Amino acid sequence: MRLSQYFLPTLKENPTEAQIVSHRLMLRAGLVRQTSAGIYAWLPLGFRVLKKIEQIVREEQDASGAQEVLMPTIQPAELWQLSGRYDVYGKEMLRIKDRHERDMLYGPTNEEMITDIFKSFVKSYRDLPRNLYHIQWKFRDEVRPRFGVMRGREFLMKDAYSFDLDFAGAKLAYQKMFLAYLRTYARMGLKAIPMRADSGAIGGDMSHEFIILADTGESAVYCHPDWLKLDPLNESVSYNQKELDPFVERWTSLYAATDEKHKPGCANIPDNQLLTARGIEVGHIFYFGTKYSKPLNAFVTGPNGEQIFLEMGSYGIGVSRLVGAIIEASHDDNGIIWPESVAPFKVGLINLKQGAAQTDKVCEDIYTKLNQAKIDVLYDDRSESAGIKFNGMDLIGLPWHLVVGPRGLEKNVVELKYRKTGERQELSIDSALAKLAG
């Protein structure tokens, strides 16, 4: 993509309404634009990041055996009345009436709807287990939306729902999601810590929230320092009970807490070893048994002809929230530092002498070769100063900056900068291209 043709409305100054780093940088870098309180339009650069994150989430859900569906955003109130949540959920639920005066709602979550869909088709224990997920926009009418996409009213969420015959099957489904979540965050360059949590409005008695460490995180985190040594991508674990049991036990045996109230649970860790950091919640998984299957009369026929209510769990990841969380965890004074897996473009190509025949020709050749190699490139072909171009690339945070200028070309070299460390190398064009393709 050529920057001269790209819709990228960046800002020079920090917006006064933005209170945290990710909100400031998302507005300054032209990722989003606020349309009303807690609601944002996603602009081209931000939308590319959002889709990269969504695809990683989708791939890991698919790998776990979950199957993708898509449910509507508007739900009938009747389902929520059956479960007992319609009146108790609170003002966060946007309740509406259609033209026929039927009570409807803009779904904040989908336990009732997926249970109703599932029970209509699955009647026998032989059709279990199943796990269905979708990635969909949701709405919760926060009383004080703030912090940009970190706590907005409209947000993109992945929510999955497992259906099993008994607790053993439900536990396995829970463990599969536990592993899938750790792999998902690790692929995004995030260090995620699963912490035992309250189930809140979802309900249930087995629950973990996933916290990523960030200096600007919203809550305190106290945990064993060995968390930092664990990497789910370096562990060969399959989605079966034999391998999942020890994996989950190892990850949950290192107690972690998110507030002073629960900090005593870390009493077995010496004070000089206790890790104190800041964290941001980016996902939550729940097991709640028959909380929804019983009131919605969702059951299957068992092996002896008996009626068995479905054992269920639900599993959420804040996809749009992750954009802000990644920025909170990965930035510097100059702007965003995207992990390569979610970056909107892998490389920013900078022409220091736009309009000069030699630099134009070399940049066009590099641009063509990068596109042919299917390497996402944003080519700054504007007639702007070098300072503006450098600052702009730092602000939007692309992992690699490839700089082409007349002085370098006199020596047959270009400059390759790694945004994360600031390391710069002078390389031949072929060597630079080979490094980017590696």
N, C-alpha and C positions, 0 to 999 in steps of 0.2 A: 504494500500500500504506500502511495506517495503522500507525504504529509501535506503538501500543497493542496491536495484534493480531499483530505480527511477532515471529518467534522470532529475537532478536538478543541473545545472552548476552555482553554486553561486560564487561570487567574494568577495575577502577580502577587496579590496581597491575601493574607489569611482572612477568610470570611468571619465576621464578628459573631455570627450565630453558632459557629462550630466550637465545641468545648473540648473535644478530644482529638488526638492526632489523626486517627483514621478518617474522621468526619472532615477535618480541615483538608487533608491530602486528597480525599476523594472528590471534594468540590474543586480544589485548586487544579488537580490533574485532569479534570473534565470527565470523570467517570460517571457522575450522576448529577441530576438537578432536582432539587426539592420542588414538588408541585403543591403540596399542602403539608400540614403538620404530620410528620412521621411517614410520608409517602413520597417516593422518589421515582423519577424517570431514569432509566438506565441508558446512557449515551454509548456510542460505538465502542470506546475503549473499555468502559466498565462492563458492557455486555459481553465482550470477548472473554474477560476474566470470569464472569459469572458462568458462561457456557463451559469453560475449561474445568472449573470446579464441579459443575453439574456432571460432566462426563466422567470424572474420576469417581464421584459418588456412585454413578450408574454402573460403572465397570466393577466396582467392588461389591455392590449389591448383587449384580448378576453372578459374580464368581461365588458368592455365598449360597446361591441357589434360589434367591428371591426372584420373582417375576414382576415385570413392570406393567402397571395399568394406569389409567388416568380417570379420576373421579371428578365430578362437577364441583365448582366452588360454592354454589348455592345448594343448601340442603333443606329438606322439609323439617319443620320443628317437631313433627310427630315422632321421629326416631329418637330425638333427644328427650322428649317427654317420656318415652318408654324406658330409657336408661336412667331417668331421674336427674339428668344433668341440665335440662333446659332452664329450670328456675334457679339453680344454685350456681351456675357457671359464673355469673356476675356480669357487670356492665361491659367487660371486655368483648363479649359476644355482640356482634352487630345483628340485631333482630329486625326483620323487615316483613312487610306484607305485599303479596303480589296483587294484581288488579282484581282478583277474585276474593280478596281479603283472606287468603290462606297464609298462615304463619310460616315464614321461611327464615333462614339465617345464612350469613356469610360464614362458611366453615372455618373455625379456628383449628380444627383437627378432625379426624375421620374415623374414630373407633366405631361409632354407631353405623355409619353408612357402609363401611367395608364388611361389618358383621352381617348386616341385612343382605348385602349382595352375596356374600359367601354362603349363607344358609339357604339361599334360593337354589343353589346348584349342587352343593355337596351334602349328601345324605348318608354316606357309608364311611366307616372307619378306614376302609381300604383306600379312600381318596386323600388320606392324611399321611404326612404333614404337608402344609403349604405355607408359603410366605409371599404376600403381595405387597408391592410398594408403588408409590408414585411420587413425582416431583412436581409440585403445584404451588401456586400463589395462595396465601392465606391472609386472613385479616383478624387482628385483635385490637380492639379499640383502647389502646393504652391511654391512661388518664394524662400522663405526661411523657409523650414520646420524646426521646432525646438521644444524643450520641449517634446521629445519622442512622445508618442501616443496622447499627448494633442493637438499637431498641426502637424500631419503627413500628408502625401500625400494619403496613402491608409488607409481606416478606415471602421469599421463596423457600420452601421447605421440602425435604425428603422425609416422608413418613411411611414406614413399613409395618405390616401387621402379620403376625404368625398365628397359625391355627394348628393345634395338636390334640391328640387323644387323651394324654395324661401329663402329669407333672414332669416325668422324665423326658418326654418329647419336647415339652415347653422349655425345659431347662437347656436342652441341646440347641433349640432355636435361639434362645437368649445368648448362649455362648458363641454361636456362629456370628451373631450381630456384634458381639463384643470384639471378636477378632476382626471382622470387616471394618468396624469403626477405627480401630487402631491402625490398620493398614491404610485406610482412607486418609487419615490425617498425616501419617508419615509420608505418603506420596505427595502431599502438599508442602512438605518441608517443615511440618509442625511437630512439636513434642507434646503429645497428648497424655494426660493422666486421668484414668477412670477413677471416680470417687463415689463411694456409696452416697445415696441421695434420698431425699423425700420424694414421694411420688406426686404430691400436689393434686391438681384437679384431674389428672389422668387416673389415679388410683393404683392399687396394687401393693405388693409387699417385697418386691425385689427390684432394685433400681440403681443405676449408675449414671452419673453425669460425666461428661468428658470435658476436661479443662485443659486449655493450652496455656503455656507459660508466656507471659508478655510483661515487660516492665511497666506498661501502662494499663495492666489488667484491672478489672472492676472489683475484684475481691482478693483477699489474702489467701495464700496457699501454704500449708505446712505439710511436708512429706519427707519420706526417706530419700536420701541423696542417690540411692541406687536407681531411682526412676530415670535419671539422666543417662544411665548406662544401657537401658533397655531400648531395643529397636525391633519392632515387629516385622520389618522387611528383611531382617537378617535371620529370622527364625523360620524353619521349614515346618509349618503346621498345616495339616489338612483339616477339612471341615467334618471331622468325625469325633465321636465321643472320647475315644481312647487318647487322642492327641489334644483335644480341647480341654479336657479336665485339668491336666497338669499345667497347661499354658495359662488358663484363667486363674488357677490357684496361685501361680507364681506372681501374676500381675496384681492380684487383689490382696496378697499377703503383706505387701508393703503398704502399711496404713497411710492414708492421706486425709487431710481435713481442710475445709475452706473457711473456717472461722475459729475464733477463740473458744467458743462453746465446745467444739468437738476436738480441740487441740489436745486435751488429755489423752485421747486415744493414741497419740504419738509418744506416750510416756516411756515406751520401751526403747526409744531412740535418744541417746545422749544429746543434751542441748547443743553441744559443739558440733554435732553431726546433722541436726535437724535443718532441712532446707526450708527457708522462708522465701517465698516469691509472690508474684502477682499472677492472677489467672483470669481467663475468660471462658465461659461455658459455650461450647459449640455443638453439643449433642447430648441426647438423653435417651436411655433405653429403660423399658419397664416390662415386668411380668405382672399380670393382674388376674390370672386364672380365669374364672367364669364371671367376672364383674360385669361384662357386657353380654356374654352369650346367654346367661340365664334370663335377664329381663327382656332380651330380644328373642328368646326362645330358639336359640341357635344350637342345635344338637345333631349328632349323627347316631346311626344304629351301630352298636358295638358287635364284637364277634359272636356274642351269645344272644343277639337280638335285643339287647338292653339299650335304653336311651342314655346317651352320654353327652353332657354339655361340653362345648369346645373349650379347651385351655388356650388362652391367648396372651400375646404380648404386643407391645408397640414400640417403635424405634424411630426417633426423630433426629435429623441433622438440619441445622440452619444454614442452607446453601448461601443465601444472600448475606447472612450475618458473617459467614466465613470470609467474605471479601474484606470487610472491615477488620475482622480478627487477624487475618494474615498481615494486614498493614500495621496493626498495633504491634505485632510480633517482629516485623521486618521492615524497618525504615531507618533513616538517619536525618540529620538536619537539612539535607538537600532534597529529600523526597522519599518516595516509595522504593523498596528493594524487592521486586517480585521473585519468588522461587521460580525456577525455570518451568516447572510443570504447570503453573497456572498463569504465567505471564501472557499478556495480550499479544505480544510479539517477542520472539526470541532475541532479535538483534535490531538495534537502531543504526541505520546507515547515515552518516553525517558527511555531507559535501561542504567543505570549508570554503570553496570558491565557486559558488553557483554562477554559471554563465561563462566560466573559463572552459575552453574547448577540451583541454586534457582531463581536468577533474570531472567534468560532465561525462565524458566518454568512459572513463574508468568506472565511475559510479553506476552508470547505466549497465555496463558489463557485469559488475558485481551484483547489482539488483536482479538482473536476469538470471544469473547463475544461482543465486540464493532461492529465487522462486522455483527454478527448475529442480532444485534439490529439496523442495517442499519445506524450506526453512522460513518461518514467519518473519517478515522483515518490514520495518517501517522506515521509509527512505525520506530523510529531511532534505528535500530539494527546494526549500524556500530561499529567497534572497534576503537572508537575515544574517546578523553578525555571528561570529563563532561563539561568543559568550551566551547569546540567546539560545543557540542550538544546544550547547553543552548543558546549560541549566535546564532546558526543557526535557532533555533525555534523562537527566538525573531525577527530575520531578516525577516523570511518569514511570521510572523504575525498570526499564527493560534490562534484562540480565547482561547483555553484551552491547557495547558501542563500537562500531567499526568506523574509524575516522579517516577520511581521504582528503589530503591537502596537497598543494603544489610543492611544498618543501619535502614532504615525504616521498612524493612521486619522483623527485629528482634523484632520490636514493633507491627508487623502486621498492618502497615499503609503504605500508599503511599502519595505523595504530589500532590495536585491539584493546579495549578496556573492559575489565570485569567489574560490573557495577557493585557487587557485594563487597569486594575488598578494595576496590579502587586501583588494583594492579593494572599496569599498562605495559604492552609489549609492542615493539616494532617488528613486523613480520612481512614477508612477501605476500602478495595477494593470494597466491595458491596456498601458502601455509595458513593464512588467516581463514580462508574458506574451509580448509581441511579441519581446522580446530573447531569451527562452528558446526561442522557436519558430524563431528565425533560424539 
